[in-house]
Amino acid sequence: MRKSVYANYASFIRTSREISDLEGELVSLKNLLSSRANIIHGIADGARIESLPDRTDHAREAADFRIRRHRASKI
């Protein structure tokens, strides 16, 4: 059994490194997707504000406040 452990040790180390690299790539991908989602939400929120009629200043201010609060909570 000892010979088997030593014979497979290099393969185990190589596989462990690959797993670690993949975990890092997954974290990067998660961060990228989160960033893209925030951009899309920001654009959507901006489009909603722009589409409000002029007579709804209170609604526009409330929407602006919600966006600022949402962005502040992300920091």
N, CA, C and O atoms as a Maestro MAE file, in Angstrom:
{
 s_m_m2io_version
 :::
 2.0.0
}

f_m_ct {
 s_m_title
 :::
 protein
 m_atom[300] {
  # First column is atom index #
  i_m_mmod_type
  r_m_x_coord
  r_m_y_coord
  r_m_z_coord
  i_m_residue_number
  s_m_chain_name
  s_m_pdb_residue_name
  s_m_pdb_atom_name
  i_m_atomic_number
  :::
  1 25 0.823 -1.191 0.000 1 A "MET " " N  " 7
  2 3 0.000 0.000 0.000 1 A "MET " " CA " 6
  3 2 0.865 1.252 0.000 1 A "MET " " C  " 6
  4 15 0.535 2.237 -0.660 1 A "MET " " O  " 8
  5 25 1.958 1.219 0.730 2 A "ARG " " N  " 7
  6 3 2.862 2.369 0.785 2 A "ARG " " CA " 6
  7 2 3.390 2.707 -0.605 2 A "ARG " " C  " 6
  8 15 3.471 3.880 -0.967 2 A "ARG " " O  " 8
  9 25 3.747 1.692 -1.383 3 A "LYS " " N  " 7
  10 3 4.237 1.930 -2.742 3 A "LYS " " CA " 6
  11 2 3.156 2.603 -3.588 3 A "LYS " " C  " 6
  12 15 3.451 3.490 -4.388 3 A "LYS " " O  " 8
  13 25 1.915 2.181 -3.409 4 A "SER " " N  " 7
  14 3 0.809 2.763 -4.157 4 A "SER " " CA " 6
  15 2 0.632 4.246 -3.810 4 A "SER " " C  " 6
  16 15 0.382 5.071 -4.689 4 A "SER " " O  " 8
  17 25 0.764 4.570 -2.527 5 A "VAL " " N  " 7
  18 3 0.641 5.966 -2.095 5 A "VAL " " CA " 6
  19 2 1.726 6.807 -2.728 5 A "VAL " " C  " 6
  20 15 1.448 7.875 -3.275 5 A "VAL " " O  " 8
  21 25 2.963 6.336 -2.659 6 A "TYR " " N  " 7
  22 3 4.069 7.101 -3.246 6 A "TYR " " CA " 6
  23 2 3.954 7.184 -4.765 6 A "TYR " " C  " 6
  24 15 4.304 8.201 -5.364 6 A "TYR " " O  " 8
  25 25 3.468 6.121 -5.382 7 A "ALA " " N  " 7
  26 3 3.340 6.109 -6.845 7 A "ALA " " CA " 6
  27 2 2.282 7.111 -7.310 7 A "ALA " " C  " 6
  28 15 2.404 7.681 -8.394 7 A "ALA " " O  " 8
  29 25 1.252 7.328 -6.502 8 A "ASN " " N  " 7
  30 3 0.162 8.215 -6.907 8 A "ASN " " CA " 6
  31 2 0.261 9.621 -6.314 8 A "ASN " " C  " 6
  32 15 -0.588 10.472 -6.577 8 A "ASN " " O  " 8
  33 25 1.297 9.857 -5.518 9 A "TYR " " N  " 7
  34 3 1.419 11.147 -4.840 9 A "TYR " " CA " 6
  35 2 1.511 12.311 -5.826 9 A "TYR " " C  " 6
  36 15 0.835 13.324 -5.648 9 A "TYR " " O  " 8
  37 25 2.327 12.180 -6.848 10 A "ALA " " N  " 7
  38 3 2.485 13.259 -7.831 10 A "ALA " " CA " 6
  39 2 1.163 13.542 -8.533 10 A "ALA " " C  " 6
  40 15 0.819 14.699 -8.775 10 A "ALA " " O  " 8
  41 25 0.431 12.500 -8.855 11 A "SER " " N  " 7
  42 3 -0.873 12.673 -9.495 11 A "SER " " CA " 6
  43 2 -1.839 13.372 -8.547 11 A "SER " " C  " 6
  44 15 -2.612 14.232 -8.969 11 A "SER " " O  " 8
  45 25 -1.798 13.007 -7.272 12 A "PHE " " N  " 7
  46 3 -2.645 13.636 -6.267 12 A "PHE " " CA " 6
  47 2 -2.332 15.128 -6.150 12 A "PHE " " C  " 6
  48 15 -3.249 15.948 -6.116 12 A "PHE " " O  " 8
  49 25 -1.073 15.482 -6.088 13 A "ILE " " N  " 7
  50 3 -0.665 16.890 -5.979 13 A "ILE " " CA " 6
  51 2 -1.111 17.661 -7.217 13 A "ILE " " C  " 6
  52 15 -1.646 18.763 -7.101 13 A "ILE " " O  " 8
  53 25 -0.897 17.095 -8.388 14 A "ARG " " N  " 7
  54 3 -1.291 17.754 -9.645 14 A "ARG " " CA " 6
  55 2 -2.812 17.970 -9.675 14 A "ARG " " C  " 6
  56 15 -3.277 19.046 -10.049 14 A "ARG " " O  " 8
  57 25 -3.575 16.961 -9.285 15 A "THR " " N  " 7
  58 3 -5.035 17.076 -9.258 15 A "THR " " CA " 6
  59 2 -5.483 18.116 -8.240 15 A "THR " " C  " 6
  60 15 -6.412 18.882 -8.498 15 A "THR " " O  " 8
  61 25 -4.826 18.145 -7.086 16 A "SER " " N  " 7
  62 3 -5.164 19.134 -6.054 16 A "SER " " CA " 6
  63 2 -4.934 20.555 -6.561 16 A "SER " " C  " 6
  64 15 -5.739 21.450 -6.302 16 A "SER " " O  " 8
  65 25 -3.843 20.756 -7.278 17 A "ARG " " N  " 7
  66 3 -3.558 22.085 -7.842 17 A "ARG " " CA " 6
  67 2 -4.600 22.474 -8.883 17 A "ARG " " C  " 6
  68 15 -5.037 23.624 -8.931 17 A "ARG " " O  " 8
  69 25 -4.993 21.525 -9.707 18 A "GLU " " N  " 7
  70 3 -6.022 21.799 -10.709 18 A "GLU " " CA " 6
  71 2 -7.340 22.180 -10.041 18 A "GLU " " C  " 6
  72 15 -8.025 23.103 -10.481 18 A "GLU " " O  " 8
  73 25 -7.685 21.466 -8.982 19 A "ILE " " N  " 7
  74 3 -8.920 21.778 -8.250 19 A "ILE " " CA " 6
  75 2 -8.829 23.181 -7.657 19 A "ILE " " C  " 6
  76 15 -9.786 23.952 -7.733 19 A "ILE " " O  " 8
  77 25 -7.701 23.505 -7.078 20 A "SER " " N  " 7
  78 3 -7.507 24.839 -6.498 20 A "SER " " CA " 6
  79 2 -7.618 25.918 -7.574 20 A "SER " " C  " 6
  80 15 -8.254 26.949 -7.354 20 A "SER " " O  " 8
  81 25 -7.009 25.688 -8.724 21 A "ASP " " N  " 7
  82 3 -7.098 26.650 -9.831 21 A "ASP " " CA " 6
  83 2 -8.540 26.816 -10.296 21 A "ASP " " C  " 6
  84 15 -8.989 27.933 -10.555 21 A "ASP " " O  " 8
  85 25 -9.259 25.712 -10.401 22 A "LEU " " N  " 7
  86 3 -10.663 25.774 -10.821 22 A "LEU " " CA " 6
  87 2 -11.511 26.530 -9.803 22 A "LEU " " C  " 6
  88 15 -12.406 27.285 -10.181 22 A "LEU " " O  " 8
  89 25 -11.235 26.332 -8.519 23 A "GLU " " N  " 7
  90 3 -11.963 27.072 -7.487 23 A "GLU " " CA " 6
  91 2 -11.723 28.578 -7.647 23 A "GLU " " C  " 6
  92 15 -12.650 29.378 -7.518 23 A "GLU " " O  " 8
  93 25 -10.483 28.952 -7.925 24 A "GLY " " N  " 7
  94 3 -10.169 30.364 -8.148 24 A "GLY " " CA " 6
  95 2 -10.901 30.914 -9.365 24 A "GLY " " C  " 6
  96 15 -11.404 32.037 -9.338 24 A "GLY " " O  " 8
  97 25 -10.958 30.136 -10.415 25 A "GLU " " N  " 7
  98 3 -11.672 30.566 -11.614 25 A "GLU " " CA " 6
  99 2 -13.171 30.701 -11.349 25 A "GLU " " C  " 6
  100 15 -13.816 31.612 -11.868 25 A "GLU " " O  " 8
  101 25 -13.718 29.804 -10.547 26 A "LEU " " N  " 7
  102 3 -15.142 29.891 -10.198 26 A "LEU " " CA " 6
  103 2 -15.436 31.150 -9.390 26 A "LEU " " C  " 6
  104 15 -16.458 31.801 -9.606 26 A "LEU " " O  " 8
  105 25 -14.552 31.494 -8.466 27 A "VAL " " N  " 7
  106 3 -14.729 32.722 -7.685 27 A "VAL " " CA " 6
  107 2 -14.673 33.932 -8.612 27 A "VAL " " C  " 6
  108 15 -15.484 34.850 -8.489 27 A "VAL " " O  " 8
  109 25 -13.724 33.935 -9.535 28 A "SER " " N  " 7
  110 3 -13.624 35.038 -10.495 28 A "SER " " CA " 6
  111 2 -14.878 35.136 -11.353 28 A "SER " " C  " 6
  112 15 -15.384 36.232 -11.595 28 A "SER " " O  " 8
  113 25 -15.372 34.013 -11.805 29 A "LEU " " N  " 7
  114 3 -16.584 33.990 -12.621 29 A "LEU " " CA " 6
  115 2 -17.779 34.489 -11.819 29 A "LEU " " C  " 6
  116 15 -18.598 35.250 -12.334 29 A "LEU " " O  " 8
  117 25 -17.883 34.069 -10.567 30 A "LYS " " N  " 7
  118 3 -18.969 34.531 -9.699 30 A "LYS " " CA " 6
  119 2 -18.912 36.052 -9.540 30 A "LYS " " C  " 6
  120 15 -19.937 36.729 -9.624 30 A "LYS " " O  " 8
  121 25 -17.710 36.582 -9.310 31 A "ASN " " N  " 7
  122 3 -17.561 38.031 -9.160 31 A "ASN " " CA " 6
  123 2 -17.910 38.762 -10.453 31 A "ASN " " C  " 6
  124 15 -18.545 39.815 -10.418 31 A "ASN " " O  " 8
  125 25 -17.505 38.217 -11.579 32 A "LEU " " N  " 7
  126 3 -17.821 38.828 -12.861 32 A "LEU " " CA " 6
  127 2 -19.325 38.840 -13.101 32 A "LEU " " C  " 6
  128 15 -19.880 39.857 -13.517 32 A "LEU " " O  " 8
  129 25 -19.985 37.718 -12.843 33 A "LEU " " N  " 7
  130 3 -21.435 37.649 -13.029 33 A "LEU " " CA " 6
  131 2 -22.159 38.599 -12.087 33 A "LEU " " C  " 6
  132 15 -23.148 39.223 -12.473 33 A "LEU " " O  " 8
  133 25 -21.679 38.712 -10.873 34 A "SER " " N  " 7
  134 3 -22.282 39.643 -9.909 34 A "SER " " CA " 6
  135 2 -22.127 41.077 -10.398 34 A "SER " " C  " 6
  136 15 -23.061 41.876 -10.313 34 A "SER " " O  " 8
  137 25 -20.953 41.395 -10.904 35 A "SER " " N  " 7
  138 3 -20.703 42.736 -11.438 35 A "SER " " CA " 6
  139 2 -21.620 43.030 -12.613 35 A "SER " " C  " 6
  140 15 -22.194 44.116 -12.703 35 A "SER " " O  " 8
  141 25 -21.759 42.072 -13.507 36 A "ARG " " N  " 7
  142 3 -22.632 42.257 -14.677 36 A "ARG " " CA " 6
  143 2 -24.088 42.419 -14.243 36 A "ARG " " C  " 6
  144 15 -24.819 43.231 -14.811 36 A "ARG " " O  " 8
  145 25 -24.511 41.652 -13.242 37 A "ALA " " N  " 7
  146 3 -25.884 41.761 -12.748 37 A "ALA " " CA " 6
  147 2 -26.123 43.148 -12.163 37 A "ALA " " C  " 6
  148 15 -27.181 43.738 -12.376 37 A "ALA " " O  " 8
  149 25 -25.141 43.671 -11.426 38 A "ASN " " N  " 7
  150 3 -25.274 45.015 -10.864 38 A "ASN " " CA " 6
  151 2 -25.381 46.067 -11.966 38 A "ASN " " C  " 6
  152 15 -26.151 47.020 -11.846 38 A "ASN " " O  " 8
  153 25 -24.622 45.896 -13.019 39 A "ILE " " N  " 7
  154 3 -24.690 46.833 -14.149 39 A "ILE " " CA " 6
  155 2 -26.075 46.776 -14.791 39 A "ILE " " C  " 6
  156 15 -26.672 47.812 -15.085 39 A "ILE " " O  " 8
  157 25 -26.575 45.574 -15.005 40 A "ILE " " N  " 7
  158 3 -27.892 45.412 -15.626 40 A "ILE " " CA " 6
  159 2 -28.977 46.013 -14.739 40 A "ILE " " C  " 6
  160 15 -29.874 46.697 -15.231 40 A "ILE " " O  " 8
  161 25 -28.899 45.761 -13.429 41 A "HIS " " N  " 7
  162 3 -29.887 46.340 -12.511 41 A "HIS " " CA " 6
  163 2 -29.796 47.865 -12.516 41 A "HIS " " C  " 6
  164 15 -30.815 48.555 -12.483 41 A "HIS " " O  " 8
  165 25 -28.578 48.380 -12.558 42 A "GLY " " N  " 7
  166 3 -28.403 49.835 -12.613 42 A "GLY " " CA " 6
  167 2 -29.001 50.431 -13.875 42 A "GLY " " C  " 6
  168 15 -29.642 51.480 -13.831 42 A "GLY " " O  " 8
  169 25 -28.792 49.768 -14.985 43 A "ILE " " N  " 7
  170 3 -29.363 50.253 -16.251 43 A "ILE " " CA " 6
  171 2 -30.885 50.182 -16.191 43 A "ILE " " C  " 6
  172 15 -31.570 51.116 -16.608 43 A "ILE " " O  " 8
  173 25 -31.407 49.085 -15.677 44 A "ALA " " N  " 7
  174 3 -32.860 48.928 -15.579 44 A "ALA " " CA " 6
  175 2 -33.451 49.984 -14.650 44 A "ALA " " C  " 6
  176 15 -34.484 50.576 -14.963 44 A "ALA " " O  " 8
  177 25 -32.806 50.225 -13.515 45 A "ASP " " N  " 7
  178 3 -33.291 51.256 -12.590 45 A "ASP " " CA " 6
  179 2 -33.235 52.629 -13.242 45 A "ASP " " C  " 6
  180 15 -34.151 53.436 -13.077 45 A "ASP " " O  " 8
  181 25 -32.169 52.896 -13.979 46 A "GLY " " N  " 7
  182 3 -32.047 54.175 -14.680 46 A "GLY " " CA " 6
  183 2 -33.121 54.339 -15.738 46 A "GLY " " C  " 6
  184 15 -33.657 55.431 -15.925 46 A "GLY " " O  " 8
  185 25 -33.434 53.261 -16.425 47 A "ALA " " N  " 7
  186 3 -34.475 53.320 -17.457 47 A "ALA " " CA " 6
  187 2 -35.828 53.596 -16.827 47 A "ALA " " C  " 6
  188 15 -36.642 54.323 -17.397 47 A "ALA " " O  " 8
  189 25 -36.076 53.024 -15.659 48 A "ARG " " N  " 7
  190 3 -37.344 53.273 -14.978 48 A "ARG " " CA " 6
  191 2 -37.445 54.740 -14.544 48 A "ARG " " C  " 6
  192 15 -38.511 55.347 -14.647 48 A "ARG " " O  " 8
  193 25 -36.356 55.296 -14.068 49 A "ILE " " N  " 7
  194 3 -36.369 56.694 -13.635 49 A "ILE " " CA " 6
  195 2 -36.590 57.612 -14.839 49 A "ILE " " C  " 6
  196 15 -37.379 58.554 -14.771 49 A "ILE " " O  " 8
  197 25 -35.899 57.334 -15.923 50 A "GLU " " N  " 7
  198 3 -36.033 58.161 -17.120 50 A "GLU " " CA " 6
  199 2 -37.441 58.095 -17.697 50 A "GLU " " C  " 6
  200 15 -37.908 59.052 -18.314 50 A "GLU " " O  " 8
  201 25 -38.117 56.965 -17.495 51 A "SER " " N  " 7
  202 3 -39.434 56.809 -18.101 51 A "SER " " CA " 6
  203 2 -40.552 57.414 -17.256 51 A "SER " " C  " 6
  204 15 -41.701 57.460 -17.698 51 A "SER " " O  " 8
  205 25 -40.232 57.878 -16.047 52 A "LEU " " N  " 7
  206 3 -41.270 58.495 -15.216 52 A "LEU " " CA " 6
  207 2 -41.687 59.830 -15.808 52 A "LEU " " C  " 6
  208 15 -40.831 60.594 -16.254 52 A "LEU " " O  " 8
  209 25 -42.969 60.127 -15.824 53 A "PRO " " N  " 7
  210 3 -43.425 61.420 -16.334 53 A "PRO " " CA " 6
  211 2 -42.958 62.561 -15.416 53 A "PRO " " C  " 6
  212 15 -42.668 62.344 -14.239 53 A "PRO " " O  " 8
  213 25 -42.892 63.772 -15.970 54 A "ASP " " N  " 7
  214 3 -42.406 64.922 -15.211 54 A "ASP " " CA " 6
  215 2 -43.287 65.248 -14.010 54 A "ASP " " C  " 6
  216 15 -42.785 65.780 -13.020 54 A "ASP " " O  " 8
  217 25 -44.562 64.952 -14.062 55 A "ARG " " N  " 7
  218 3 -45.465 65.327 -12.980 55 A "ARG " " CA " 6
  219 2 -45.296 64.448 -11.741 55 A "ARG " " C  " 6
  220 15 -45.959 64.679 -10.729 55 A "ARG " " O  " 8
  221 25 -44.418 63.446 -11.805 56 A "THR " " N  " 7
  222 3 -44.227 62.552 -10.659 56 A "THR " " CA " 6
  223 2 -42.853 62.780 -10.034 56 A "THR " " C  " 6
  224 15 -42.076 61.837 -9.877 56 A "THR " " O  " 8
  225 25 -42.555 64.015 -9.682 57 A "ASP " " N  " 7
  226 3 -41.269 64.323 -9.073 57 A "ASP " " CA " 6
  227 2 -41.050 63.536 -7.782 57 A "ASP " " C  " 6
  228 15 -39.943 63.070 -7.512 57 A "ASP " " O  " 8
  229 25 -42.103 63.393 -6.993 58 A "HIS " " N  " 7
  230 3 -41.977 62.650 -5.738 58 A "HIS " " CA " 6
  231 2 -41.602 61.191 -6.029 58 A "HIS " " C  " 6
  232 15 -40.740 60.631 -5.352 58 A "HIS " " O  " 8
  233 25 -42.228 60.586 -7.008 59 A "ALA " " N  " 7
  234 3 -41.929 59.196 -7.361 59 A "ALA " " CA " 6
  235 2 -40.494 59.071 -7.869 59 A "ALA " " C  " 6
  236 15 -39.808 58.098 -7.554 59 A "ALA " " O  " 8
  237 25 -40.043 60.038 -8.644 60 A "ARG " " N  " 7
  238 3 -38.676 60.030 -9.159 60 A "ARG " " CA " 6
  239 2 -37.682 60.158 -8.010 60 A "ARG " " C  " 6
  240 15 -36.669 59.458 -7.984 60 A "ARG " " O  " 8
  241 25 -37.964 61.046 -7.063 61 A "GLU " " N  " 7
  242 3 -37.075 61.205 -5.913 61 A "GLU " " CA " 6
  243 2 -37.024 59.921 -5.084 61 A "GLU " " C  " 6
  244 15 -35.958 59.520 -4.615 61 A "GLU " " O  " 8
  245 25 -38.167 59.287 -4.910 62 A "ALA " " N  " 7
  246 3 -38.215 58.031 -4.155 62 A "ALA " " CA " 6
  247 2 -37.409 56.949 -4.880 62 A "ALA " " C  " 6
  248 15 -36.693 56.179 -4.240 62 A "ALA " " O  " 8
  249 25 -37.520 56.889 -6.191 63 A "ALA " " N  " 7
  250 3 -36.761 55.901 -6.972 63 A "ALA " " CA " 6
  251 2 -35.269 56.188 -6.878 63 A "ALA " " C  " 6
  252 15 -34.469 55.266 -6.723 63 A "ALA " " O  " 8
  253 25 -34.889 57.458 -6.971 64 A "ASP " " N  " 7
  254 3 -33.477 57.838 -6.827 64 A "ASP " " CA " 6
  255 2 -32.945 57.415 -5.463 64 A "ASP " " C  " 6
  256 15 -31.837 56.891 -5.355 64 A "ASP " " O  " 8
  257 25 -33.743 57.646 -4.423 65 A "PHE " " N  " 7
  258 3 -33.335 57.280 -3.077 65 A "PHE " " CA " 6
  259 2 -33.137 55.773 -2.961 65 A "PHE " " C  " 6
  260 15 -32.160 55.321 -2.365 65 A "PHE " " O  " 8
  261 25 -34.067 54.985 -3.534 66 A "ARG " " N  " 7
  262 3 -33.933 53.535 -3.482 66 A "ARG " " CA " 6
  263 2 -32.672 53.067 -4.196 66 A "ARG " " C  " 6
  264 15 -31.997 52.150 -3.728 66 A "ARG " " O  " 8
  265 25 -32.355 53.687 -5.315 67 A "ILE " " N  " 7
  266 3 -31.145 53.306 -6.062 67 A "ILE " " CA " 6
  267 2 -29.903 53.633 -5.250 67 A "ILE " " C  " 6
  268 15 -28.994 52.809 -5.153 67 A "ILE " " O  " 8
  269 25 -29.851 54.827 -4.664 68 A "ARG " " N  " 7
  270 3 -28.693 55.201 -3.853 68 A "ARG " " CA " 6
  271 2 -28.539 54.261 -2.657 68 A "ARG " " C  " 6
  272 15 -27.425 53.859 -2.324 68 A "ARG " " O  " 8
  273 25 -29.643 53.913 -2.016 69 A "ARG " " N  " 7
  274 3 -29.598 53.013 -0.875 69 A "ARG " " CA " 6
  275 2 -29.133 51.622 -1.312 69 A "ARG " " C  " 6
  276 15 -28.348 50.979 -0.617 69 A "ARG " " O  " 8
  277 25 -29.620 51.165 -2.464 70 A "HIS " " N  " 7
  278 3 -29.229 49.853 -2.990 70 A "HIS " " CA " 6
  279 2 -27.721 49.837 -3.295 70 A "HIS " " C  " 6
  280 15 -27.024 48.882 -2.949 70 A "HIS " " O  " 8
  281 25 -27.235 50.880 -3.932 71 A "ARG " " N  " 7
  282 3 -25.808 50.945 -4.276 71 A "ARG " " CA " 6
  283 2 -24.970 51.035 -3.012 71 A "ARG " " C  " 6
  284 15 -23.909 50.416 -2.931 71 A "ARG " " O  " 8
  285 25 -25.428 51.798 -2.022 72 A "ALA " " N  " 7
  286 3 -24.677 51.936 -0.772 72 A "ALA " " CA " 6
  287 2 -24.608 50.608 -0.030 72 A "ALA " " C  " 6
  288 15 -23.609 50.318 0.629 72 A "ALA " " O  " 8
  289 25 -25.643 49.811 -0.128 73 A "SER " " N  " 7
  290 3 -25.637 48.515 0.563 73 A "SER " " CA " 6
  291 2 -24.674 47.542 -0.088 73 A "SER " " C  " 6
  292 15 -24.259 46.575 0.552 73 A "SER " " O  " 8
  293 25 -24.304 47.767 -1.344 74 A "LYS " " N  " 7
  294 3 -23.377 46.898 -2.051 74 A "LYS " " CA " 6
  295 2 -21.933 47.184 -1.656 74 A "LYS " " C  " 6
  296 15 -21.050 46.352 -1.866 74 A "LYS " " O  " 8
  297 25 -21.698 48.346 -1.092 75 A "ILE " " N  " 7
  298 3 -20.309 48.739 -0.744 75 A "ILE " " CA " 6
  299 2 -19.889 48.160 0.552 75 A "ILE " " C  " 6
  300 15 -18.762 48.386 0.993 75 A "ILE " " O  " 8
  :::
 }
 m_bond[299] {
  # First column is bond index #
  i_m_from
  i_m_to
  i_m_order
  :::
  1 1 2 1
  2 2 3 1
  3 3 4 2
  4 3 5 1
  5 5 6 1
  6 6 7 1
  7 7 8 2
  8 7 9 1
  9 9 10 1
  10 10 11 1
  11 11 12 2
  12 11 13 1
  13 13 14 1
  14 14 15 1
  15 15 16 2
  16 15 17 1
  17 17 18 1
  18 18 19 1
  19 19 20 2
  20 19 21 1
  21 21 22 1
  22 22 23 1
  23 23 24 2
  24 23 25 1
  25 25 26 1
  26 26 27 1
  27 27 28 2
  28 27 29 1
  29 29 30 1
  30 30 31 1
  31 31 32 2
  32 31 33 1
  33 33 34 1
  34 34 35 1
  35 35 36 2
  36 35 37 1
  37 37 38 1
  38 38 39 1
  39 39 40 2
  40 39 41 1
  41 41 42 1
  42 42 43 1
  43 43 44 2
  44 43 45 1
  45 45 46 1
  46 46 47 1
  47 47 48 2
  48 47 49 1
  49 49 50 1
  50 50 51 1
  51 51 52 2
  52 51 53 1
  53 53 54 1
  54 54 55 1
  55 55 56 2
  56 55 57 1
  57 57 58 1
  58 58 59 1
  59 59 60 2
  60 59 61 1
  61 61 62 1
  62 62 63 1
  63 63 64 2
  64 63 65 1
  65 65 66 1
  66 66 67 1
  67 67 68 2
  68 67 69 1
  69 69 70 1
  70 70 71 1
  71 71 72 2
  72 71 73 1
  73 73 74 1
  74 74 75 1
  75 75 76 2
  76 75 77 1
  77 77 78 1
  78 78 79 1
  79 79 80 2
  80 79 81 1
  81 81 82 1
  82 82 83 1
  83 83 84 2
  84 83 85 1
  85 85 86 1
  86 86 87 1
  87 87 88 2
  88 87 89 1
  89 89 90 1
  90 90 91 1
  91 91 92 2
  92 91 93 1
  93 93 94 1
  94 94 95 1
  95 95 96 2
  96 95 97 1
  97 97 98 1
  98 98 99 1
  99 99 100 2
  100 99 101 1
  101 101 102 1
  102 102 103 1
  103 103 104 2
  104 103 105 1
  105 105 106 1
  106 106 107 1
  107 107 108 2
  108 107 109 1
  109 109 110 1
  110 110 111 1
  111 111 112 2
  112 111 113 1
  113 113 114 1
  114 114 115 1
  115 115 116 2
  116 115 117 1
  117 117 118 1
  118 118 119 1
  119 119 120 2
  120 119 121 1
  121 121 122 1
  122 122 123 1
  123 123 124 2
  124 123 125 1
  125 125 126 1
  126 126 127 1
  127 127 128 2
  128 127 129 1
  129 129 130 1
  130 130 131 1
  131 131 132 2
  132 131 133 1
  133 133 134 1
  134 134 135 1
  135 135 136 2
  136 135 137 1
  137 137 138 1
  138 138 139 1
  139 139 140 2
  140 139 141 1
  141 141 142 1
  142 142 143 1
  143 143 144 2
  144 143 145 1
  145 145 146 1
  146 146 147 1
  147 147 148 2
  148 147 149 1
  149 149 150 1
  150 150 151 1
  151 151 152 2
  152 151 153 1
  153 153 154 1
  154 154 155 1
  155 155 156 2
  156 155 157 1
  157 157 158 1
  158 158 159 1
  159 159 160 2
  160 159 161 1
  161 161 162 1
  162 162 163 1
  163 163 164 2
  164 163 165 1
  165 165 166 1
  166 166 167 1
  167 167 168 2
  168 167 169 1
  169 169 170 1
  170 170 171 1
  171 171 172 2
  172 171 173 1
  173 173 174 1
  174 174 175 1
  175 175 176 2
  176 175 177 1
  177 177 178 1
  178 178 179 1
  179 179 180 2
  180 179 181 1
  181 181 182 1
  182 182 183 1
  183 183 184 2
  184 183 185 1
  185 185 186 1
  186 186 187 1
  187 187 188 2
  188 187 189 1
  189 189 190 1
  190 190 191 1
  191 191 192 2
  192 191 193 1
  193 193 194 1
  194 194 195 1
  195 195 196 2
  196 195 197 1
  197 197 198 1
  198 198 199 1
  199 199 200 2
  200 199 201 1
  201 201 202 1
  202 202 203 1
  203 203 204 2
  204 203 205 1
  205 205 206 1
  206 206 207 1
  207 207 208 2
  208 207 209 1
  209 209 210 1
  210 210 211 1
  211 211 212 2
  212 211 213 1
  213 213 214 1
  214 214 215 1
  215 215 216 2
  216 215 217 1
  217 217 218 1
  218 218 219 1
  219 219 220 2
  220 219 221 1
  221 221 222 1
  222 222 223 1
  223 223 224 2
  224 223 225 1
  225 225 226 1
  226 226 227 1
  227 227 228 2
  228 227 229 1
  229 229 230 1
  230 230 231 1
  231 231 232 2
  232 231 233 1
  233 233 234 1
  234 234 235 1
  235 235 236 2
  236 235 237 1
  237 237 238 1
  238 238 239 1
  239 239 240 2
  240 239 241 1
  241 241 242 1
  242 242 243 1
  243 243 244 2
  244 243 245 1
  245 245 246 1
  246 246 247 1
  247 247 248 2
  248 247 249 1
  249 249 250 1
  250 250 251 1
  251 251 252 2
  252 251 253 1
  253 253 254 1
  254 254 255 1
  255 255 256 2
  256 255 257 1
  257 257 258 1
  258 258 259 1
  259 259 260 2
  260 259 261 1
  261 261 262 1
  262 262 263 1
  263 263 264 2
  264 263 265 1
  265 265 266 1
  266 266 267 1
  267 267 268 2
  268 267 269 1
  269 269 270 1
  270 270 271 1
  271 271 272 2
  272 271 273 1
  273 273 274 1
  274 274 275 1
  275 275 276 2
  276 275 277 1
  277 277 278 1
  278 278 279 1
  279 279 280 2
  280 279 281 1
  281 281 282 1
  282 282 283 1
  283 283 284 2
  284 283 285 1
  285 285 286 1
  286 286 287 1
  287 287 288 2
  288 287 289 1
  289 289 290 1
  290 290 291 1
  291 291 292 2
  292 291 293 1
  293 293 294 1
  294 294 295 1
  295 295 296 2
  296 295 297 1
  297 297 298 1
  298 298 299 1
  299 299 300 2
  :::
 }
}
